[in-house]
Amino acid sequence: MGIKNFFRNAFSDMKQSAKEQHMVDKANFAAAKAEAGAQFEEAKAIGRPETMKKIRKEQRDAQIREANERIAAAQKRRDDAKQK
């Protein structure tokens, strides 16, 4: 009876493991499907001219902010160098 119980428990464990793995696979599939849908909607939104204008404006604004920060840092270095 020892071998019989061993195999019974082993097959029971494999069955439970397969069920749990199936649940993980379903969750991963649902996540991948949701991500694909989000990417599609983003791509569709980028295709609209008003969205592209907004994105380009945000990029330009970010570049201007970065340039202004660099100017301020350079000015500070210049002032520090003059005082030495």
N, CA, C and O atoms as a GROMACS GRO file, in nm:
protein
  336
    1MET      N    1   0.082  -0.121   0.000
    1MET     CA    2   0.000   0.000   0.000
    1MET      C    3   0.085   0.126   0.000
    1MET      O    4   0.036   0.232  -0.038
    2GLY      N    5   0.208   0.119   0.040
    2GLY     CA    6   0.295   0.235   0.044
    2GLY      C    7   0.316   0.294  -0.094
    2GLY      O    8   0.307   0.416  -0.111
    3ILE      N    9   0.346   0.210  -0.192
    3ILE     CA   10   0.370   0.257  -0.329
    3ILE      C   11   0.242   0.315  -0.388
    3ILE      O   12   0.245   0.417  -0.456
    4LYS      N   13   0.130   0.249  -0.359
    4LYS     CA   14   0.003   0.296  -0.412
    4LYS      C   15  -0.028   0.437  -0.361
    4LYS      O   16  -0.069   0.524  -0.439
    5ASN      N   17  -0.009   0.460  -0.231
    5ASN     CA   18  -0.034   0.592  -0.174
    5ASN      C   19   0.065   0.695  -0.227
    5ASN      O   20   0.031   0.812  -0.248
    6PHE      N   21   0.188   0.651  -0.247
    6PHE     CA   22   0.289   0.741  -0.300
    6PHE      C   23   0.247   0.794  -0.436
    6PHE      O   24   0.252   0.914  -0.461
    7PHE      N   25   0.207   0.704  -0.525
    7PHE     CA   26   0.166   0.746  -0.658
    7PHE      C   27   0.037   0.825  -0.656
    7PHE      O   28   0.020   0.919  -0.734
    8ARG      N   29  -0.054   0.788  -0.568
    8ARG     CA   30  -0.179   0.861  -0.555
    8ARG      C   31  -0.150   1.006  -0.514
    8ARG      O   32  -0.204   1.100  -0.572
    9ASN      N   33  -0.063   1.022  -0.414
    9ASN     CA   34  -0.027   1.157  -0.368
    9ASN      C   35   0.050   1.234  -0.476
    9ASN      O   36   0.030   1.354  -0.495
   10ALA      N   37   0.139   1.163  -0.545
   10ALA     CA   38   0.219   1.228  -0.650
   10ALA      C   39   0.128   1.279  -0.761
   10ALA      O   40   0.143   1.393  -0.805
   11PHE      N   41   0.036   1.197  -0.807
   11PHE     CA   42  -0.055   1.240  -0.914
   11PHE      C   43  -0.151   1.349  -0.867
   11PHE      O   44  -0.188   1.438  -0.943
   12SER      N   45  -0.190   1.341  -0.742
   12SER     CA   46  -0.276   1.445  -0.685
   12SER      C   47  -0.200   1.579  -0.681
   12SER      O   48  -0.256   1.684  -0.714
   13ASP      N   49  -0.073   1.573  -0.641
   13ASP     CA   50   0.009   1.695  -0.638
   13ASP      C   51   0.028   1.752  -0.779
   13ASP      O   52   0.022   1.873  -0.798
   14MET      N   53   0.051   1.665  -0.876
   14MET     CA   54   0.069   1.710  -1.014
   14MET      C   55  -0.058   1.775  -1.066
   14MET      O   56  -0.054   1.875  -1.137
   15LYS      N   57  -0.172   1.716  -1.031
   15LYS     CA   58  -0.300   1.772  -1.075
   15LYS      C   59  -0.321   1.911  -1.016
   15LYS      O   60  -0.362   2.003  -1.086
   16GLN      N   61  -0.292   1.925  -0.887
   16GLN     CA   62  -0.307   2.054  -0.821
   16GLN      C   63  -0.210   2.157  -0.880
   16GLN      O   64  -0.246   2.272  -0.903
   17SER      N   65  -0.088   2.114  -0.905
   17SER     CA   66   0.011   2.203  -0.964
   17SER      C   67  -0.032   2.248  -1.104
   17SER      O   68  -0.013   2.364  -1.139
   18ALA      N   69  -0.088   2.159  -1.182
   18ALA     CA   70  -0.134   2.193  -1.316
   18ALA      C   71  -0.249   2.295  -1.309
   18ALA      O   72  -0.255   2.387  -1.390
   19LYS      N   73  -0.339   2.278  -1.213
   19LYS     CA   74  -0.449   2.374  -1.195
   19LYS      C   75  -0.396   2.512  -1.160
   19LYS      O   76  -0.440   2.612  -1.214
   20GLU      N   77  -0.299   2.515  -1.068
   20GLU     CA   78  -0.243   2.643  -1.026
   20GLU      C   79  -0.167   2.709  -1.141
   20GLU      O   80  -0.177   2.831  -1.160
   21GLN      N   81  -0.092   2.631  -1.218
   21GLN     CA   82  -0.020   2.686  -1.332
   21GLN      C   83  -0.116   2.738  -1.437
   21GLN      O   84  -0.089   2.840  -1.501
   22HIS      N   85  -0.229   2.671  -1.454
   22HIS     CA   86  -0.330   2.716  -1.549
   22HIS      C   87  -0.385   2.852  -1.506
   22HIS      O   88  -0.409   2.938  -1.591
   23MET      N   89  -0.406   2.871  -1.376
   23MET     CA   90  -0.454   2.999  -1.326
   23MET      C   91  -0.351   3.109  -1.353
   23MET      O   92  -0.387   3.221  -1.389
   24VAL      N   93  -0.222   3.076  -1.334
   24VAL     CA   94  -0.116   3.173  -1.360
   24VAL      C   95  -0.114   3.207  -1.509
   24VAL      O   96  -0.103   3.324  -1.545
   25ASP      N   97  -0.124   3.108  -1.594
   25ASP     CA   98  -0.124   3.129  -1.738
   25ASP      C   99  -0.242   3.216  -1.782
   25ASP      O  100  -0.227   3.304  -1.867
   26LYS      N  101  -0.360   3.192  -1.724
   26LYS     CA  102  -0.477   3.273  -1.757
   26LYS      C  103  -0.456   3.418  -1.718
   26LYS      O  104  -0.491   3.509  -1.792
   27ALA      N  105  -0.398   3.439  -1.599
   27ALA     CA  106  -0.373   3.575  -1.553
   27ALA      C  107  -0.271   3.645  -1.643
   27ALA      O  108  -0.288   3.762  -1.677
   28ASN      N  109  -0.165   3.573  -1.680
   28ASN     CA  110  -0.063   3.632  -1.768
   28ASN      C  111  -0.122   3.664  -1.905
   28ASN      O  112  -0.089   3.767  -1.964
   29PHE      N  113  -0.208   3.577  -1.956
   29PHE     CA  114  -0.271   3.601  -2.085
   29PHE      C  115  -0.361   3.725  -2.079
   29PHE      O  116  -0.362   3.807  -2.170
   30ALA      N  117  -0.436   3.737  -1.971
   30ALA     CA  118  -0.524   3.853  -1.955
   30ALA      C  119  -0.443   3.981  -1.946
   30ALA      O  120  -0.482   4.084  -2.002
   31ALA      N  121  -0.329   3.976  -1.876
   31ALA     CA  122  -0.242   4.094  -1.866
   31ALA      C  123  -0.185   4.130  -2.002
   31ALA      O  124  -0.182   4.248  -2.038
   32ALA      N  125  -0.139   4.032  -2.077
   32ALA     CA  126  -0.083   4.058  -2.210
   32ALA      C  127  -0.190   4.115  -2.303
   32ALA      O  128  -0.162   4.204  -2.383
   33LYS      N  129  -0.311   4.064  -2.292
   33LYS     CA  130  -0.422   4.114  -2.375
   33LYS      C  131  -0.454   4.259  -2.341
   33LYS      O  132  -0.478   4.340  -2.430
   34ALA      N  133  -0.454   4.291  -2.212
   34ALA     CA  134  -0.482   4.428  -2.169
   34ALA      C  135  -0.370   4.522  -2.216
   34ALA      O  136  -0.398   4.634  -2.261
   35GLU      N  137  -0.244   4.478  -2.205
   35GLU     CA  138  -0.133   4.562  -2.250
   35GLU      C  139  -0.140   4.586  -2.400
   35GLU      O  140  -0.113   4.696  -2.447
   36ALA      N  141  -0.176   4.483  -2.476
   36ALA     CA  142  -0.187   4.498  -2.621
   36ALA      C  143  -0.298   4.598  -2.656
   36ALA      O  144  -0.282   4.679  -2.748
   37GLY      N  145  -0.408   4.591  -2.584
   37GLY     CA  146  -0.517   4.685  -2.607
   37GLY      C  147  -0.475   4.828  -2.576
   37GLY      O  148  -0.510   4.921  -2.648
   38ALA      N  149  -0.399   4.845  -2.467
   38ALA     CA  150  -0.351   4.978  -2.430
   38ALA      C  151  -0.254   5.032  -2.535
   38ALA      O  152  -0.261   5.150  -2.572
   39GLN      N  153  -0.166   4.947  -2.583
   39GLN     CA  154  -0.071   4.990  -2.687
   39GLN      C  155  -0.146   5.030  -2.814
   39GLN      O  156  -0.110   5.128  -2.879
   40PHE      N  157  -0.249   4.955  -2.849
   40PHE     CA  158  -0.328   4.988  -2.968
   40PHE      C  159  -0.394   5.124  -2.954
   40PHE      O  160  -0.390   5.205  -3.046
   41GLU      N  161  -0.453   5.148  -2.838
   41GLU     CA  162  -0.520   5.276  -2.816
   41GLU      C  163  -0.420   5.392  -2.817
   41GLU      O  164  -0.449   5.499  -2.869
   42GLU      N  165  -0.300   5.368  -2.760
   42GLU     CA  166  -0.198   5.472  -2.762
   42GLU      C  167  -0.154   5.501  -2.906
   42GLU      O  168  -0.139   5.617  -2.944
   43ALA      N  169  -0.135   5.396  -2.984
   43ALA     CA  170  -0.094   5.414  -3.124
   43ALA      C  171  -0.202   5.487  -3.202
   43ALA      O  172  -0.172   5.572  -3.286
   44LYS      N  173  -0.327   5.455  -3.174
   44LYS     CA  174  -0.438   5.520  -3.241
   44LYS      C  175  -0.443   5.669  -3.203
   44LYS      O  176  -0.471   5.754  -3.286
   45ALA      N  177  -0.416   5.698  -3.075
   45ALA     CA  178  -0.419   5.836  -3.029
   45ALA      C  179  -0.305   5.916  -3.091
   45ALA      O  180  -0.323   6.034  -3.123
   46ILE      N  181  -0.190   5.855  -3.107
   46ILE     CA  182  -0.076   5.924  -3.166
   46ILE      C  183  -0.105   5.959  -3.312
   46ILE      O  184  -0.050   6.056  -3.364
   47GLY      N  185  -0.187   5.882  -3.376
   47GLY     CA  186  -0.221   5.908  -3.515
   47GLY      C  187  -0.304   6.033  -3.536
   47GLY      O  188  -0.313   6.084  -3.648
   48ARG      N  189  -0.364   6.084  -3.430
   48ARG     CA  190  -0.445   6.206  -3.442
   48ARG      C  191  -0.356   6.329  -3.437
   48ARG      O  192  -0.266   6.337  -3.353
   49PRO      N  193  -0.377   6.424  -3.525
   49PRO     CA  194  -0.291   6.543  -3.530
   49PRO      C  195  -0.287   6.622  -3.399
   49PRO      O  196  -0.181   6.669  -3.358
   50GLU      N  197  -0.402   6.637  -3.334
   50GLU     CA  198  -0.403   6.717  -3.210
   50GLU      C  199  -0.320   6.651  -3.101
   50GLU      O  200  -0.259   6.721  -3.019
   51THR      N  201  -0.318   6.519  -3.098
   51THR     CA  202  -0.237   6.449  -2.999
   51THR      C  203  -0.089   6.469  -3.028
   51THR      O  204  -0.009   6.492  -2.937
   52MET      N  205  -0.052   6.459  -3.154
   52MET     CA  206   0.088   6.478  -3.191
   52MET      C  207   0.133   6.620  -3.159
   52MET      O  208   0.246   6.640  -3.113
   53LYS      N  209   0.048   6.719  -3.183
   53LYS     CA  210   0.082   6.858  -3.150
   53LYS      C  211   0.108   6.872  -3.000
   53LYS      O  212   0.204   6.937  -2.958
   54LYS      N  213   0.022   6.810  -2.922
   54LYS     CA  214   0.036   6.818  -2.776
   54LYS      C  215   0.166   6.752  -2.732
   54LYS      O  216   0.238   6.806  -2.648
   55ILE      N  217   0.198   6.635  -2.787
   55ILE     CA  218   0.320   6.563  -2.750
   55ILE      C  219   0.443   6.646  -2.788
   55ILE      O  220   0.537   6.659  -2.709
   56ARG      N  221   0.442   6.702  -2.909
   56ARG     CA  222   0.556   6.784  -2.953
   56ARG      C  223   0.572   6.909  -2.866
   56ARG      O  224   0.684   6.949  -2.835
   57LYS      N  225   0.459   6.970  -2.828
   57LYS     CA  226   0.466   7.089  -2.742
   57LYS      C  227   0.527   7.052  -2.607
   57LYS      O  228   0.610   7.126  -2.554
   58GLU      N  229   0.486   6.940  -2.550
   58GLU     CA  230   0.541   6.896  -2.422
   58GLU      C  231   0.691   6.869  -2.434
   58GLU      O  232   0.767   6.903  -2.344
   59GLN      N  233   0.733   6.810  -2.546
   59GLN     CA  234   0.875   6.783  -2.566
   59GLN      C  235   0.953   6.914  -2.577
   59GLN      O  236   1.060   6.928  -2.518
   60ARG      N  237   0.899   7.010  -2.653
   60ARG     CA  238   0.966   7.141  -2.666
   60ARG      C  239   0.975   7.212  -2.532
   60ARG      O  240   1.078   7.269  -2.498
   61ASP      N  241   0.866   7.208  -2.456
   61ASP     CA  242   0.866   7.273  -2.324
   61ASP      C  243   0.972   7.210  -2.233
   61ASP      O  244   1.040   7.281  -2.159
   62ALA      N  245   0.984   7.079  -2.238
   62ALA     CA  246   1.083   7.010  -2.156
   62ALA      C  247   1.224   7.049  -2.199
   62ALA      O  248   1.311   7.068  -2.114
   63GLN      N  249   1.248   7.061  -2.328
   63GLN     CA  250   1.379   7.102  -2.377
   63GLN      C  251   1.412   7.246  -2.336
   63GLN      O  252   1.526   7.276  -2.302
   64ILE      N  253   1.313   7.331  -2.339
   64ILE     CA  254   1.333   7.470  -2.298
   64ILE      C  255   1.366   7.477  -2.149
   64ILE      O  256   1.456   7.550  -2.109
   65ARG      N  257   1.292   7.400  -2.067
   65ARG     CA  258   1.321   7.398  -1.923
   65ARG      C  259   1.463   7.350  -1.898
   65ARG      O  260   1.535   7.407  -1.816
   66GLU      N  261   1.504   7.244  -1.968
   66GLU     CA  262   1.638   7.190  -1.952
   66GLU      C  263   1.744   7.294  -1.993
   66GLU      O  264   1.845   7.309  -1.924
   67ALA      N  265   1.721   7.364  -2.102
   67ALA     CA  266   1.814   7.467  -2.147
   67ALA      C  267   1.823   7.580  -2.046
   67ALA      O  268   1.932   7.631  -2.020
   68ASN      N  269   1.711   7.621  -1.989
   68ASN     CA  270   1.711   7.727  -1.888
   68ASN      C  271   1.787   7.684  -1.764
   68ASN      O  272   1.857   7.765  -1.703
   69GLU      N  273   1.774   7.558  -1.725
   69GLU     CA  274   1.849   7.506  -1.610
   69GLU      C  275   1.999   7.508  -1.639
   69GLU      O  276   2.078   7.543  -1.552
   70ARG      N  277   2.036   7.472  -1.760
   70ARG     CA  278   2.178   7.474  -1.798
   70ARG      C  279   2.231   7.616  -1.797
   70ARG      O  280   2.344   7.641  -1.755
   71ILE      N  281   2.150   7.712  -1.844
   71ILE     CA  282   2.191   7.852  -1.845
   71ILE      C  283   2.213   7.900  -1.701
   71ILE      O  284   2.313   7.965  -1.672
   72ALA      N  285   2.120   7.866  -1.613
   72ALA     CA  286   2.131   7.907  -1.473
   72ALA      C  287   2.255   7.846  -1.408
   72ALA      O  288   2.326   7.913  -1.333
   73ALA      N  289   2.282   7.719  -1.436
   73ALA     CA  290   2.400   7.654  -1.380
   73ALA      C  291   2.529   7.718  -1.432
   73ALA      O  292   2.624   7.737  -1.357
   74ALA      N  293   2.532   7.751  -1.560
   74ALA     CA  294   2.650   7.815  -1.619
   74ALA      C  295   2.669   7.955  -1.560
   74ALA      O  296   2.782   7.995  -1.534
   75GLN      N  297   2.562   8.026  -1.541
   75GLN     CA  298   2.571   8.160  -1.483
   75GLN      C  299   2.625   8.153  -1.340
   75GLN      O  300   2.706   8.236  -1.299
   76LYS      N  301   2.579   8.054  -1.266
   76LYS     CA  302   2.626   8.036  -1.128
   76LYS      C  303   2.775   8.004  -1.128
   76LYS      O  304   2.850   8.059  -1.047
   77ARG      N  305   2.819   7.917  -1.218
   77ARG     CA  306   2.961   7.885  -1.227
   77ARG      C  307   3.042   8.009  -1.264
   77ARG      O  308   3.152   8.031  -1.213
   78ARG      N  309   2.987   8.089  -1.353
   78ARG     CA  310   3.056   8.212  -1.396
   78ARG      C  311   3.069   8.309  -1.278
   78ARG      O  312   3.175   8.368  -1.257
   79ASP      N  313   2.960   8.326  -1.202
   79ASP     CA  314   2.964   8.415  -1.087
   79ASP      C  315   3.060   8.365  -0.981
   79ASP      O  316   3.133   8.444  -0.920
   80ASP      N  317   3.062   8.235  -0.957
   80ASP     CA  318   3.154   8.176  -0.859
   80ASP      C  319   3.299   8.196  -0.902
   80ASP      O  320   3.386   8.222  -0.819
   81ALA      N  321   3.325   8.184  -1.031
   81ALA     CA  322   3.461   8.200  -1.082
   81ALA      C  323   3.508   8.345  -1.070
   81ALA      O  324   3.626   8.370  -1.046
   82LYS      N  325   3.417   8.441  -1.085
   82LYS     CA  326   3.452   8.582  -1.076
   82LYS      C  327   3.490   8.619  -0.932
   82LYS      O  328   3.573   8.708  -0.912
   83GLN      N  329   3.430   8.553  -0.833
   83GLN     CA  330   3.453   8.588  -0.695
   83GLN      C  331   3.580   8.528  -0.640
   83GLN      O  332   3.621   8.564  -0.529
   84LYS      N  333   3.645   8.440  -0.712
   84LYS     CA  334   3.769   8.379  -0.662
   84LYS      C  335   3.886   8.467  -0.682
   84LYS      O  336   3.998   8.430  -0.645
   0.00000   0.00000   0.00000
